[in-house]
Amino acid sequence: MSAPATGAPPFRLRSVALSGYGPTIVSALGHGAVLPVLALRARDLGADVPTAALVVALLGVGQLLTSLPAGALVARIGERRSLALAGAVDALAMLAASVVGSVWALAGAVLVSGATWTVFMLARQGYMIDVVPAGSRARALSTLGGTHRVGLFVGPLVGSLVIATSGLEAVFWLAAAMSAAAGALALLLPGPPSLARAA
């Protein structure tokens, strides 16, 4: 770890625990709840097994196709606005997934959700780069990845309880609520300092 500037206190990860990791855990919890049931939702809409598998795969396709546009968006409007936008759009996509009546409409919602997750994670990484000193960034970013996995691990457990009490579609409502909450949390929490980035 690089030495802190003279007179400055040493950096601690807990100083960015809520603002840096909170939105990620919340959003990943919703995604984790939905992932195990996407294929079931597609099957309920009449998809055969290969088509249901394709619907699930579109989450990753959406992430891949939008990586470059997502980076440009985050650079243009900033991390906090990107997080809020991604949360709102993903919430709408999850609500759509819960009510659509065709497999291909579900596929479209899943594709959009994958795109929003790319925006969300790029914005989170940009935020950590801004607020964490260079000597602590590797640890901070690896912890960010860990919080994502925590959310994906806990999500199916919470989702199973929701399904047991309210049905399969309700897990998409949970995901929508988590996405909206993550975007709102990113807006409410302190943003990065207004420092110009190096080119």
Sequence and secondary structure as in RCSB ss.txt:
>XXXX:A:sequence
MSAPATGAPPFRLRSVALSGYGPTIVSALGHGAVLPVLALRARDLGADVPTAALVVALLGVGQLLTSLPAGALVA
RIGERRSLALAGAVDALAMLAASVVGSVWALAGAVLVSGATWTVFMLARQGYMIDVVPAGSRARALSTLGGTHRV
GLFVGPLVGSLVIATSGLEAVFWLAAAMSAAAGALALLLPGPPSLARAA
>XXXX:A:secstr
     TT     GGGGIIIIIHHHHHHHHHHHHHGGGHHHHHHHTT  HHHHHHHHHHHHHHHHHTHHHHHHHHH
HH HHHHHHHHHHHHHHHHHHHHH  SHHHHHHHHHHHHHHHHHHHHHHHHHHHHHS GGGHHHHHHHHHHHHHH
HHHHHHHHHHHHHHHH THHHHHHHHHHHHHHHHHHHHS          
